[in-house]
Amino acid sequence: MRASEELAGATVVDTDGTERALGDLWRERPALLLWVRHFG
Amino acid sequence: MAELRPHVDELRTLGVEPWVIGSGTPAEARDFQQHIHAESIPVVVDQALASYRAAGMKRSVFRTLHPKSWARGIKAMIAHPQRRTAGDPWQLGGAMIVRPDGDVRWRYVSDAAGDHPAIATLLDEARKAVAA
């Protein structure tokens, strides 16, 4: 299974407010992505 | 996320970078990091939930409030007392390991609130991903 373009292109925002594509997170090295229900 | 904190160095030694994705605001993400003393784990936010949808994560009032979530919720609240909800309360989470070539080596989709993979599973799958 490969990461879809939709997934790689989804926009996320760093804690400093900088936008980036989700695919940037695994560009350099394998990434363990954890989607959490909410911050709480 | 708090359970992951003691294992971040092990993941990085393996060559796997952990990322947490939440649906709150950047300020709420920073506050949460500080609250659980997990500043070493990078957090990004996706208020539009686009990455949740693209990853196939579930969003459901029923699954969030289902009785089988209650025991998990109580257990989680004892271990990590919950503050106010910051983010979409009906959005469920999950996990994925993706290699630089875009190969998804492993995926976990939460079926209910409190349903998440064990830390041992995350570490095992991370080892498999870098060994492949």
Backbone of each chain as nested JSON, in Angstrom:
{
  "chains": [
    {"id": "A", "residues": [
      {"number": 1, "name": "MET", "atoms": {"N": [0.848, -1.194, 0.0], "CA": [0.0, 0.0, 0.0], "C": [0.884, 1.244, 0.0]}},
      {"number": 2, "name": "ARG", "atoms": {"N": [0.52, 2.187, -0.825], "CA": [1.298, 3.425, -0.889], "C": [0.455, 4.589, -0.368]}},
      {"number": 3, "name": "ALA", "atoms": {"N": [1.155, 5.555, 0.192], "CA": [0.466, 6.747, 0.673], "C": [-0.145, 7.468, -0.525]}},
      {"number": 4, "name": "SER", "atoms": {"N": [-1.41, 7.799, -0.428], "CA": [-2.083, 8.469, -1.535], "C": [-1.595, 9.909, -1.672]}},
      {"number": 5, "name": "GLU", "atoms": {"N": [-1.837, 10.464, -2.861], "CA": [-1.492, 11.88, -3.063], "C": [-2.302, 12.761, -2.128]}},
      {"number": 6, "name": "GLU", "atoms": {"N": [-3.539, 12.325, -1.869], "CA": [-4.399, 13.087, -0.961], "C": [-3.795, 13.139, 0.441]}},
      {"number": 7, "name": "LEU", "atoms": {"N": [-3.253, 11.99, 0.869], "CA": [-2.643, 11.943, 2.193], "C": [-1.349, 12.76, 2.221]}},
      {"number": 8, "name": "ALA", "atoms": {"N": [-0.488, 12.517, 1.242], "CA": [0.802, 13.223, 1.219], "C": [0.606, 14.729, 1.076]}},
      {"number": 9, "name": "GLY", "atoms": {"N": [-0.469, 15.121, 0.403], "CA": [-0.681, 16.543, 0.162], "C": [-1.529, 17.242, 1.206]}},
      {"number": 10, "name": "ALA", "atoms": {"N": [-2.027, 16.499, 2.176], "CA": [-2.857, 17.132, 3.216], "C": [-2.034, 18.169, 3.974]}},
      {"number": 11, "name": "THR", "atoms": {"N": [-2.637, 19.299, 4.21], "CA": [-1.925, 20.381, 4.892], "C": [-2.042, 20.233, 6.394]}},
      {"number": 12, "name": "VAL", "atoms": {"N": [-0.889, 20.27, 7.057], "CA": [-0.863, 20.29, 8.518], "C": [-0.088, 21.533, 8.946]}},
      {"number": 13, "name": "VAL", "atoms": {"N": [-0.228, 21.881, 10.207], "CA": [0.39, 23.114, 10.712], "C": [1.241, 22.792, 11.928]}},
      {"number": 14, "name": "ASP", "atoms": {"N": [2.489, 23.268, 11.903], "CA": [3.384, 23.089, 13.055], "C": [2.858, 23.874, 14.253]}},
      {"number": 15, "name": "THR", "atoms": {"N": [3.427, 23.567, 15.42], "CA": [3.018, 24.303, 16.619], "C": [3.419, 25.78, 16.548]}},
      {"number": 16, "name": "ASP", "atoms": {"N": [4.333, 26.111, 15.641], "CA": [4.69, 27.53, 15.484], "C": [3.841, 28.203, 14.41]}},
      {"number": 17, "name": "GLY", "atoms": {"N": [2.882, 27.456, 13.842], "CA": [1.959, 28.038, 12.875], "C": [2.37, 27.872, 11.423]}},
      {"number": 18, "name": "THR", "atoms": {"N": [3.471, 27.175, 11.159], "CA": [3.94, 26.996, 9.789], "C": [3.213, 25.84, 9.105]}},
      {"number": 19, "name": "GLU", "atoms": {"N": [2.672, 26.127, 7.924], "CA": [1.977, 25.081, 7.162], "C": [2.979, 24.201, 6.433]}},
      {"number": 20, "name": "ARG", "atoms": {"N": [2.661, 22.913, 6.334], "CA": [3.488, 21.995, 5.564], "C": [2.611, 20.859, 5.074]}},
      {"number": 21, "name": "ALA", "atoms": {"N": [3.101, 20.165, 4.055], "CA": [2.376, 18.993, 3.558], "C": [2.709, 17.808, 4.45]}},
      {"number": 22, "name": "LEU", "atoms": {"N": [1.712, 16.967, 4.681], "CA": [1.942, 15.802, 5.533], "C": [3.082, 14.951, 4.977]}},
      {"number": 23, "name": "GLY", "atoms": {"N": [3.191, 14.874, 3.664], "CA": [4.237, 14.059, 3.044], "C": [5.646, 14.503, 3.402]}},
      {"number": 24, "name": "ASP", "atoms": {"N": [5.785, 15.756, 3.837], "CA": [7.105, 16.232, 4.265], "C": [7.602, 15.449, 5.473]}},
      {"number": 25, "name": "LEU", "atoms": {"N": [6.665, 14.902, 6.249], "CA": [7.05, 14.249, 7.502], "C": [7.796, 12.948, 7.257]}},
      {"number": 26, "name": "TRP", "atoms": {"N": [7.581, 12.298, 6.112], "CA": [8.295, 11.046, 5.846], "C": [9.274, 11.177, 4.678]}},
      {"number": 27, "name": "ARG", "atoms": {"N": [9.553, 12.405, 4.254], "CA": [10.431, 12.612, 3.101], "C": [11.864, 12.16, 3.377]}},
      {"number": 28, "name": "GLU", "atoms": {"N": [12.362, 12.401, 4.586], "CA": [13.768, 12.128, 4.895], "C": [13.998, 10.769, 5.553]}},
      {"number": 29, "name": "ARG", "atoms": {"N": [13.041, 10.326, 6.337], "CA": [13.188, 9.082, 7.082], "C": [11.812, 8.512, 7.382]}},
      {"number": 30, "name": "PRO", "atoms": {"N": [11.734, 7.207, 7.698], "CA": [10.415, 6.648, 8.015], "C": [9.757, 7.424, 9.156]}},
      {"number": 31, "name": "ALA", "atoms": {"N": [8.458, 7.576, 9.045], "CA": [7.705, 8.32, 10.055], "C": [6.625, 7.443, 10.672]}},
      {"number": 32, "name": "LEU", "atoms": {"N": [6.539, 7.531, 11.971], "CA": [5.418, 6.922, 12.697], "C": [4.429, 8.051, 12.945]}},
      {"number": 33, "name": "LEU", "atoms": {"N": [3.299, 7.977, 12.283], "CA": [2.284, 9.022, 12.399], "C": [1.198, 8.548, 13.344]}},
      {"number": 34, "name": "LEU", "atoms": {"N": [0.898, 9.361, 14.321], "CA": [-0.133, 9.02, 15.304], "C": [-1.208, 10.087, 15.275]}},
      {"number": 35, "name": "TRP", "atoms": {"N": [-2.369, 9.733, 14.758], "CA": [-3.5, 10.662, 14.766], "C": [-4.214, 10.494, 16.1]}},
      {"number": 36, "name": "VAL", "atoms": {"N": [-4.311, 11.552, 16.857], "CA": [-4.966, 11.459, 18.163], "C": [-6.396, 11.975, 18.059]}},
      {"number": 37, "name": "ARG", "atoms": {"N": [-7.237, 11.495, 18.954], "CA": [-8.64, 11.91, 18.957], "C": [-8.753, 13.406, 19.199]}},
      {"number": 38, "name": "HIS", "atoms": {"N": [-8.047, 13.851, 20.196], "CA": [-8.077, 15.278, 20.531], "C": [-6.965, 15.543, 21.522]}},
      {"number": 39, "name": "PHE", "atoms": {"N": [-6.642, 16.817, 21.719], "CA": [-5.68, 17.186, 22.747], "C": [-6.474, 17.391, 24.026]}},
      {"number": 40, "name": "GLY", "atoms": {"N": [-6.268, 16.564, 24.992], "CA": [-7.033, 16.744, 26.223], "C": [-6.56, 15.793, 27.285]}}
    ]},
    {"id": "B", "residues": [
      {"number": 1, "name": "MET", "atoms": {"N": [-0.263, 9.589, 23.778], "CA": [0.982, 10.321, 23.504], "C": [1.913, 10.269, 24.707]}},
      {"number": 2, "name": "ALA", "atoms": {"N": [1.342, 10.332, 25.912], "CA": [2.178, 10.264, 27.107], "C": [2.88, 8.915, 27.201]}},
      {"number": 3, "name": "GLU", "atoms": {"N": [2.182, 7.859, 26.752], "CA": [2.777, 6.515, 26.814], "C": [3.949, 6.392, 25.842]}},
      {"number": 4, "name": "LEU", "atoms": {"N": [3.928, 7.191, 24.789], "CA": [4.976, 7.116, 23.776], "C": [6.27, 7.788, 24.248]}},
      {"number": 5, "name": "ARG", "atoms": {"N": [6.126, 8.771, 25.106], "CA": [7.261, 9.624, 25.485], "C": [8.521, 8.839, 25.882]}},
      {"number": 6, "name": "PRO", "atoms": {"N": [8.429, 7.781, 26.721], "CA": [9.659, 7.075, 27.115], "C": [10.325, 6.309, 25.98]}},
      {"number": 7, "name": "HIS", "atoms": {"N": [9.646, 6.186, 24.837], "CA": [10.157, 5.344, 23.753], "C": [10.607, 6.154, 22.533]}},
      {"number": 8, "name": "VAL", "atoms": {"N": [10.563, 7.462, 22.667], "CA": [10.92, 8.315, 21.526], "C": [12.371, 8.107, 21.112]}},
      {"number": 9, "name": "ASP", "atoms": {"N": [13.274, 8.034, 22.081], "CA": [14.692, 7.847, 21.74], "C": [14.913, 6.512, 21.039]}},
      {"number": 10, "name": "GLU", "atoms": {"N": [14.206, 5.489, 21.483], "CA": [14.343, 4.172, 20.849], "C": [13.886, 4.227, 19.396]}},
      {"number": 11, "name": "LEU", "atoms": {"N": [12.77, 4.909, 19.158], "CA": [12.288, 5.047, 17.781], "C": [13.309, 5.786, 16.924]}},
      {"number": 12, "name": "ARG", "atoms": {"N": [13.844, 6.871, 17.463], "CA": [14.804, 7.66, 16.683], "C": [16.092, 6.877, 16.441]}},
      {"number": 13, "name": "THR", "atoms": {"N": [16.486, 6.063, 17.397], "CA": [17.665, 5.21, 17.198], "C": [17.425, 4.227, 16.067]}},
      {"number": 14, "name": "LEU", "atoms": {"N": [16.191, 3.762, 15.957], "CA": [15.832, 2.874, 14.847], "C": [15.829, 3.619, 13.512]}},
      {"number": 15, "name": "GLY", "atoms": {"N": [15.717, 4.926, 13.583], "CA": [15.638, 5.716, 12.358], "C": [14.228, 6.122, 12.011]}},
      {"number": 16, "name": "VAL", "atoms": {"N": [13.318, 5.984, 12.958], "CA": [11.913, 6.327, 12.73], "C": [11.553, 7.566, 13.539]}},
      {"number": 17, "name": "GLU", "atoms": {"N": [10.985, 8.561, 12.859], "CA": [10.614, 9.787, 13.551], "C": [9.124, 9.748, 13.916]}},
      {"number": 18, "name": "PRO", "atoms": {"N": [8.808, 9.888, 15.196], "CA": [7.395, 9.92, 15.585], "C": [6.799, 11.312, 15.386]}},
      {"number": 19, "name": "TRP", "atoms": {"N": [5.555, 11.349, 14.934], "CA": [4.813, 12.601, 14.779], "C": [3.409, 12.391, 15.329]}},
      {"number": 20, "name": "VAL", "atoms": {"N": [2.929, 13.357, 16.044], "CA": [1.554, 13.319, 16.526], "C": [0.747, 14.34, 15.725]}},
      {"number": 21, "name": "ILE", "atoms": {"N": [-0.417, 13.93, 15.285], "CA": [-1.302, 14.8, 14.504], "C": [-2.602, 14.943, 15.278]}},
      {"number": 22, "name": "GLY", "atoms": {"N": [-2.99, 16.174, 15.543], "CA": [-4.211, 16.423, 16.283], "C": [-5.117, 17.373, 15.531]}},
      {"number": 23, "name": "SER", "atoms": {"N": [-6.324, 17.533, 16.045], "CA": [-7.297, 18.362, 15.334], "C": [-7.555, 19.706, 16.021]}},
      {"number": 24, "name": "GLY", "atoms": {"N": [-6.769, 20.004, 17.031], "CA": [-6.928, 21.29, 17.717], "C": [-6.122, 22.384, 17.041]}},
      {"number": 25, "name": "THR", "atoms": {"N": [-5.906, 23.464, 17.76], "CA": [-5.131, 24.585, 17.223], "C": [-3.657, 24.396, 17.569]}},
      {"number": 26, "name": "PRO", "atoms": {"N": [-2.754, 25.113, 16.899], "CA": [-1.336, 25.036, 17.27], "C": [-1.104, 25.386, 18.735]}},
      {"number": 27, "name": "ALA", "atoms": {"N": [-1.826, 26.366, 19.251], "CA": [-1.656, 26.752, 20.663], "C": [-2.098, 25.61, 21.59]}},
      {"number": 28, "name": "GLU", "atoms": {"N": [-3.183, 24.95, 21.228], "CA": [-3.649, 23.816, 22.036], "C": [-2.65, 22.662, 21.971]}},
      {"number": 29, "name": "ALA", "atoms": {"N": [-2.017, 22.488, 20.815], "CA": [-1.004, 21.436, 20.681], "C": [0.19, 21.74, 21.59]}},
      {"number": 30, "name": "ARG", "atoms": {"N": [0.638, 22.988, 21.588], "CA": [1.768, 23.37, 22.459], "C": [1.404, 23.169, 23.92]}},
      {"number": 31, "name": "ASP", "atoms": {"N": [0.21, 23.572, 24.277], "CA": [-0.25, 23.439, 25.661], "C": [-0.295, 21.967, 26.071]}},
      {"number": 32, "name": "PHE", "atoms": {"N": [-0.77, 21.132, 25.161], "CA": [-0.859, 19.697, 25.442], "C": [0.534, 19.094, 25.599]}},
      {"number": 33, "name": "GLN", "atoms": {"N": [1.457, 19.47, 24.71], "CA": [2.835, 18.982, 24.819], "C": [3.415, 19.303, 26.201]}},
      {"number": 34, "name": "GLN", "atoms": {"N": [3.194, 20.543, 26.619], "CA": [3.749, 20.967, 27.909], "C": [3.062, 20.254, 29.059]}},
      {"number": 35, "name": "HIS", "atoms": {"N": [1.755, 20.066, 28.933], "CA": [0.985, 19.443, 30.011], "C": [1.459, 18.023, 30.294]}},
      {"number": 36, "name": "ILE", "atoms": {"N": [1.791, 17.287, 29.24], "CA": [2.22, 15.898, 29.452], "C": [3.748, 15.766, 29.36]}},
      {"number": 37, "name": "HIS", "atoms": {"N": [4.439, 16.898, 29.352], "CA": [5.908, 16.9, 29.337], "C": [6.446, 16.103, 28.151]}},
      {"number": 38, "name": "ALA", "atoms": {"N": [5.913, 16.382, 26.987], "CA": [6.305, 15.639, 25.786], "C": [6.755, 16.598, 24.688]}},
      {"number": 39, "name": "GLU", "atoms": {"N": [7.543, 17.597, 25.077], "CA": [8.005, 18.567, 24.089], "C": [8.921, 17.935, 23.046]}},
      {"number": 40, "name": "SER", "atoms": {"N": [9.476, 16.748, 23.359], "CA": [10.395, 16.089, 22.423], "C": [9.65, 15.398, 21.278]}},
      {"number": 41, "name": "ILE", "atoms": {"N": [8.34, 15.284, 21.403], "CA": [7.563, 14.641, 20.337], "C": [6.958, 15.737, 19.464]}},
      {"number": 42, "name": "PRO", "atoms": {"N": [7.326, 15.764, 18.184], "CA": [6.764, 16.807, 17.323], "C": [5.268, 16.614, 17.096]}},
      {"number": 43, "name": "VAL", "atoms": {"N": [4.556, 17.718, 17.126], "CA": [3.103, 17.703, 16.95], "C": [2.727, 18.659, 15.822]}},
      {"number": 44, "name": "VAL", "atoms": {"N": [1.849, 18.213, 14.965], "CA": [1.264, 19.093, 13.96], "C": [-0.252, 19.007, 14.107]}},
      {"number": 45, "name": "VAL", "atoms": {"N": [-0.93, 20.007, 13.572], "CA": [-2.385, 20.012, 13.696], "C": [-3.039, 20.045, 12.319]}},
      {"number": 46, "name": "ASP", "atoms": {"N": [-4.223, 19.496, 12.287], "CA": [-5.008, 19.407, 11.051], "C": [-6.462, 19.685, 11.419]}},
      {"number": 47, "name": "GLN", "atoms": {"N": [-6.795, 20.958, 11.52], "CA": [-8.149, 21.323, 11.937], "C": [-9.182, 21.009, 10.861]}},
      {"number": 48, "name": "ALA", "atoms": {"N": [-8.754, 20.926, 9.609], "CA": [-9.674, 20.591, 8.524], "C": [-9.948, 19.089, 8.47]}},
      {"number": 49, "name": "LEU", "atoms": {"N": [-9.172, 18.293, 9.199], "CA": [-9.308, 16.832, 9.271], "C": [-9.007, 16.154, 7.934]}},
      {"number": 50, "name": "ALA", "atoms": {"N": [-8.336, 16.859, 7.021], "CA": [-8.049, 16.289, 5.695], "C": [-7.164, 15.057, 5.797]}},
      {"number": 51, "name": "SER", "atoms": {"N": [-6.165, 15.101, 6.66], "CA": [-5.264, 13.939, 6.777], "C": [-5.983, 12.775, 7.45]}},
      {"number": 52, "name": "TYR", "atoms": {"N": [-6.876, 13.072, 8.369], "CA": [-7.667, 12.001, 9.011], "C": [-8.483, 11.268, 7.946]}},
      {"number": 53, "name": "ARG", "atoms": {"N": [-9.158, 12.06, 7.099], "CA": [-9.99, 11.445, 6.054], "C": [-9.135, 10.662, 5.072]}},
      {"number": 54, "name": "ALA", "atoms": {"N": [-8.015, 11.258, 4.65], "CA": [-7.158, 10.601, 3.66], "C": [-6.544, 9.316, 4.221]}},
      {"number": 55, "name": "ALA", "atoms": {"N": [-6.337, 9.279, 5.524], "CA": [-5.76, 8.088, 6.16], "C": [-6.83, 7.057, 6.501]}},
      {"number": 56, "name": "GLY", "atoms": {"N": [-8.089, 7.412, 6.284], "CA": [-9.173, 6.468, 6.542], "C": [-9.59, 6.388, 7.994]}},
      {"number": 57, "name": "MET", "atoms": {"N": [-9.261, 7.392, 8.782], "CA": [-9.65, 7.375, 10.188], "C": [-11.148, 7.638, 10.308]}},
      {"number": 58, "name": "LYS", "atoms": {"N": [-11.747, 7.043, 11.327], "CA": [-13.191, 7.117, 11.49], "C": [-13.594, 8.364, 12.285]}},
      {"number": 59, "name": "ARG", "atoms": {"N": [-14.793, 8.842, 11.977], "CA": [-15.367, 9.953, 12.735], "C": [-16.814, 9.591, 13.006]}},
      {"number": 60, "name": "SER", "atoms": {"N": [-17.165, 9.442, 14.288], "CA": [-18.492, 8.931, 14.6], "C": [-18.884, 9.275, 16.031]}},
      {"number": 61, "name": "VAL", "atoms": {"N": [-20.057, 9.82, 16.173], "CA": [-20.59, 10.071, 17.516], "C": [-20.838, 8.74, 18.213]}},
      {"number": 62, "name": "PHE", "atoms": {"N": [-21.434, 7.801, 17.471], "CA": [-21.781, 6.499, 18.049], "C": [-20.545, 5.774, 18.566]}},
      {"number": 63, "name": "ARG", "atoms": {"N": [-19.497, 5.716, 17.73], "CA": [-18.29, 4.997, 18.139], "C": [-17.583, 5.702, 19.295]}},
      {"number": 64, "name": "THR", "atoms": {"N": [-17.723, 6.999, 19.367], "CA": [-17.073, 7.74, 20.44], "C": [-17.779, 7.519, 21.769]}},
      {"number": 65, "name": "LEU", "atoms": {"N": [-19.112, 7.406, 21.697], "CA": [-19.894, 7.276, 22.932], "C": [-20.296, 5.833, 23.228]}},
      {"number": 66, "name": "HIS", "atoms": {"N": [-19.859, 4.895, 22.403], "CA": [-20.24, 3.495, 22.576], "C": [-19.786, 2.981, 23.943]}},
      {"number": 67, "name": "PRO", "atoms": {"N": [-20.609, 2.145, 24.594], "CA": [-20.253, 1.651, 25.938], "C": [-18.872, 1.011, 26.028]}},
      {"number": 68, "name": "LYS", "atoms": {"N": [-18.41, 0.379, 24.938], "CA": [-17.1, -0.256, 25.046], "C": [-15.98, 0.785, 25.164]}},
      {"number": 69, "name": "SER", "atoms": {"N": [-16.31, 2.032, 24.884], "CA": [-15.324, 3.099, 25.066], "C": [-15.242, 3.543, 26.52]}},
      {"number": 70, "name": "TRP", "atoms": {"N": [-16.287, 3.265, 27.286], "CA": [-16.34, 3.804, 28.636], "C": [-15.22, 3.278, 29.525]}},
      {"number": 71, "name": "ALA", "atoms": {"N": [-15.041, 1.949, 29.515], "CA": [-14.0, 1.368, 30.369], "C": [-12.63, 1.912, 29.99]}},
      {"number": 72, "name": "ARG", "atoms": {"N": [-12.387, 2.006, 28.667], "CA": [-11.107, 2.56, 28.215], "C": [-10.967, 4.008, 28.662]}},
      {"number": 73, "name": "GLY", "atoms": {"N": [-12.072, 4.734, 28.573], "CA": [-12.042, 6.139, 28.963], "C": [-11.743, 6.326, 30.434]}},
      {"number": 74, "name": "ILE", "atoms": {"N": [-12.37, 5.502, 31.235], "CA": [-12.128, 5.598, 32.681], "C": [-10.677, 5.262, 32.994]}},
      {"number": 75, "name": "LYS", "atoms": {"N": [-10.174, 4.198, 32.353], "CA": [-8.786, 3.79, 32.569], "C": [-7.833, 4.922, 32.151]}},
      {"number": 76, "name": "ALA", "atoms": {"N": [-8.119, 5.524, 31.011], "CA": [-7.251, 6.598, 30.513], "C": [-7.301, 7.813, 31.428]}},
      {"number": 77, "name": "MET", "atoms": {"N": [-8.493, 8.11, 31.942], "CA": [-8.621, 9.286, 32.804], "C": [-7.885, 9.1, 34.129]}},
      {"number": 78, "name": "ILE", "atoms": {"N": [-7.833, 7.855, 34.58], "CA": [-7.09, 7.59, 35.812], "C": [-5.591, 7.767, 35.558]}},
      {"number": 79, "name": "ALA", "atoms": {"N": [-5.132, 7.22, 34.436], "CA": [-3.704, 7.31, 34.11], "C": [-3.294, 8.734, 33.749]}},
      {"number": 80, "name": "HIS", "atoms": {"N": [-4.138, 9.414, 32.992], "CA": [-3.812, 10.755, 32.508], "C": [-5.064, 11.615, 32.595]}},
      {"number": 81, "name": "PRO", "atoms": {"N": [-5.296, 12.246, 33.729], "CA": [-6.512, 13.037, 33.894], "C": [-6.738, 13.988, 32.722]}},
      {"number": 82, "name": "GLN", "atoms": {"N": [-7.929, 13.894, 32.144], "CA": [-8.225, 14.676, 30.962], "C": [-8.713, 16.063, 31.331]}},
      {"number": 83, "name": "ARG", "atoms": {"N": [-8.257, 17.019, 30.527], "CA": [-8.746, 18.378, 30.688], "C": [-9.827, 18.588, 29.637]}},
      {"number": 84, "name": "ARG", "atoms": {"N": [-10.104, 19.823, 29.293], "CA": [-11.152, 20.045, 28.302], "C": [-10.705, 19.476, 26.955]}},
      {"number": 85, "name": "THR", "atoms": {"N": [-11.667, 19.104, 26.146], "CA": [-11.358, 18.563, 24.829], "C": [-10.904, 19.686, 23.912]}},
      {"number": 86, "name": "ALA", "atoms": {"N": [-9.766, 19.486, 23.26], "CA": [-9.249, 20.465, 22.312], "C": [-9.141, 19.785, 20.959]}},
      {"number": 87, "name": "GLY", "atoms": {"N": [-10.106, 20.025, 20.11], "CA": [-10.153, 19.357, 18.821], "C": [-11.54, 18.798, 18.599]}},
      {"number": 88, "name": "ASP", "atoms": {"N": [-11.696, 18.073, 17.523], "CA": [-12.997, 17.506, 17.177], "C": [-13.318, 16.343, 18.116]}},
      {"number": 89, "name": "PRO", "atoms": {"N": [-14.364, 16.448, 18.931], "CA": [-14.638, 15.389, 19.916], "C": [-15.095, 14.081, 19.316]}},
      {"number": 90, "name": "TRP", "atoms": {"N": [-15.556, 14.098, 18.07], "CA": [-16.09, 12.864, 17.463], "C": [-15.085, 12.17, 16.55]}},
      {"number": 91, "name": "GLN", "atoms": {"N": [-13.944, 12.812, 16.358], "CA": [-12.937, 12.239, 15.47], "C": [-12.128, 11.174, 16.204]}},
      {"number": 92, "name": "LEU", "atoms": {"N": [-12.013, 10.011, 15.584], "CA": [-11.174, 8.953, 16.133], "C": [-9.808, 8.997, 15.463]}},
      {"number": 93, "name": "GLY", "atoms": {"N": [-8.859, 8.353, 16.099], "CA": [-7.488, 8.426, 15.607], "C": [-7.004, 7.134, 14.993]}},
      {"number": 94, "name": "GLY", "atoms": {"N": [-5.71, 6.991, 14.986], "CA": [-5.088, 5.808, 14.416], "C": [-3.606, 6.042, 14.241]}},
      {"number": 95, "name": "ALA", "atoms": {"N": [-2.978, 5.168, 13.497], "CA": [-1.527, 5.276, 13.327], "C": [-1.116, 4.709, 11.979]}},
      {"number": 96, "name": "MET", "atoms": {"N": [0.081, 5.099, 11.558], "CA": [0.598, 4.642, 10.27], "C": [2.109, 4.796, 10.286]}},
      {"number": 97, "name": "ILE", "atoms": {"N": [2.797, 3.877, 9.632], "CA": [4.233, 4.039, 9.418], "C": [4.454, 4.131, 7.92]}},
      {"number": 98, "name": "VAL", "atoms": {"N": [5.083, 5.226, 7.507], "CA": [5.323, 5.468, 6.082], "C": [6.815, 5.634, 5.847]}},
      {"number": 99, "name": "ARG", "atoms": {"N": [7.318, 4.93, 4.841], "CA": [8.726, 5.056, 4.503], "C": [8.921, 6.208, 3.508]}},
      {"number": 100, "name": "PRO", "atoms": {"N": [10.174, 6.671, 3.337], "CA": [10.41, 7.814, 2.449], "C": [9.943, 7.607, 1.008]}},
      {"number": 101, "name": "ASP", "atoms": {"N": [9.859, 6.35, 0.571], "CA": [9.367, 6.11, -0.792], "C": [7.833, 6.099, -0.863]}},
      {"number": 102, "name": "GLY", "atoms": {"N": [7.185, 6.404, 0.257], "CA": [5.725, 6.456, 0.281], "C": [5.061, 5.134, 0.598]}},
      {"number": 103, "name": "ASP", "atoms": {"N": [5.871, 4.123, 0.861], "CA": [5.328, 2.803, 1.182], "C": [4.743, 2.827, 2.6]}},
      {"number": 104, "name": "VAL", "atoms": {"N": [3.461, 2.503, 2.698], "CA": [2.82, 2.429, 4.02], "C": [3.074, 1.028, 4.561]}},
      {"number": 105, "name": "ARG", "atoms": {"N": [3.922, 0.947, 5.562], "CA": [4.324, -0.368, 6.076], "C": [3.323, -0.928, 7.085]}},
      {"number": 106, "name": "TRP", "atoms": {"N": [2.548, -0.05, 7.68], "CA": [1.621, -0.516, 8.717], "C": [0.583, 0.573, 8.957]}},
      {"number": 107, "name": "ARG", "atoms": {"N": [-0.629, 0.138, 9.296], "CA": [-1.708, 1.113, 9.511], "C": [-2.645, 0.577, 10.571]}},
      {"number": 108, "name": "TYR", "atoms": {"N": [-3.109, 1.438, 11.422], "CA": [-4.05, 1.059, 12.477], "C": [-5.147, 2.121, 12.53]}},
      {"number": 109, "name": "VAL", "atoms": {"N": [-6.382, 1.677, 12.456], "CA": [-7.522, 2.606, 12.49], "C": [-8.311, 2.336, 13.774]}},
      {"number": 110, "name": "SER", "atoms": {"N": [-8.391, 3.316, 14.632], "CA": [-9.125, 3.145, 15.895], "C": [-10.598, 2.909, 15.614]}},
      {"number": 111, "name": "ASP", "atoms": {"N": [-11.151, 1.972, 16.366], "CA": [-12.539, 1.598, 16.152], "C": [-13.488, 2.284, 17.132]}},
      {"number": 112, "name": "ALA", "atoms": {"N": [-12.922, 2.826, 18.195], "CA": [-13.733, 3.487, 19.221], "C": [-12.812, 4.378, 20.051]}},
      {"number": 113, "name": "ALA", "atoms": {"N": [-13.4, 5.243, 20.833], "CA": [-12.596, 6.086, 21.714], "C": [-11.785, 5.198, 22.644]}},
      {"number": 114, "name": "GLY", "atoms": {"N": [-10.518, 5.509, 22.787], "CA": [-9.657, 4.729, 23.674], "C": [-9.03, 3.522, 23.014]}},
      {"number": 115, "name": "ASP", "atoms": {"N": [-9.429, 3.248, 21.774], "CA": [-8.843, 2.122, 21.047], "C": [-7.596, 2.615, 20.333]}},
      {"number": 116, "name": "HIS", "atoms": {"N": [-6.447, 2.184, 20.806], "CA": [-5.207, 2.572, 20.143], "C": [-4.208, 1.431, 20.245]}},
      {"number": 117, "name": "PRO", "atoms": {"N": [-3.242, 1.383, 19.352], "CA": [-2.276, 0.277, 19.369], "C": [-1.382, 0.337, 20.602]}},
      {"number": 118, "name": "ALA", "atoms": {"N": [-0.982, -0.845, 21.059], "CA": [-0.072, -0.908, 22.205], "C": [1.296, -0.364, 21.803]}},
      {"number": 119, "name": "ILE", "atoms": {"N": [1.994, 0.204, 22.764], "CA": [3.333, 0.729, 22.489], "C": [4.233, -0.378, 21.934]}},
      {"number": 120, "name": "ALA", "atoms": {"N": [4.12, -1.585, 22.48], "CA": [4.942, -2.695, 21.998], "C": [4.684, -2.957, 20.52]}},
      {"number": 121, "name": "THR", "atoms": {"N": [3.433, -2.799, 20.104], "CA": [3.092, -2.985, 18.688], "C": [3.74, -1.895, 17.837]}},
      {"number": 122, "name": "LEU", "atoms": {"N": [3.666, -0.662, 18.319], "CA": [4.282, 0.443, 17.574], "C": [5.771, 0.193, 17.381]}},
      {"number": 123, "name": "LEU", "atoms": {"N": [6.43, -0.237, 18.433], "CA": [7.876, -0.47, 18.35], "C": [8.192, -1.647, 17.422]}},
      {"number": 124, "name": "ASP", "atoms": {"N": [7.402, -2.714, 17.529], "CA": [7.616, -3.87, 16.651], "C": [7.442, -3.474, 15.185]}},
      {"number": 125, "name": "GLU", "atoms": {"N": [6.389, -2.73, 14.91], "CA": [6.127, -2.333, 13.529], "C": [7.198, -1.37, 13.023]}},
      {"number": 126, "name": "ALA", "atoms": {"N": [7.708, -0.525, 13.899], "CA": [8.796, 0.378, 13.507], "C": [10.048, -0.417, 13.146]}},
      {"number": 127, "name": "ARG", "atoms": {"N": [10.343, -1.435, 13.941], "CA": [11.511, -2.283, 13.641], "C": [11.339, -2.984, 12.29]}},
      {"number": 128, "name": "LYS", "atoms": {"N": [10.125, -3.499, 12.048], "CA": [9.864, -4.181, 10.776], "C": [9.997, -3.207, 9.601]}},
      {"number": 129, "name": "ALA", "atoms": {"N": [9.529, -1.995, 9.805], "CA": [9.552, -1.003, 8.717], "C": [10.964, -0.664, 8.298]}},
      {"number": 130, "name": "VAL", "atoms": {"N": [11.866, -0.557, 9.26], "CA": [13.236, -0.192, 8.889], "C": [14.035, -1.414, 8.425]}},
      {"number": 131, "name": "ALA", "atoms": {"N": [13.569, -2.604, 8.777], "CA": [14.279, -3.814, 8.36], "C": [13.87, -4.253, 6.955]}},
      {"number": 132, "name": "ALA", "atoms": {"N": [12.723, -3.769, 6.505], "CA": [12.19, -4.214, 5.203], "C": [13.047, -3.701, 4.042]}}
    ]}
  ]
}
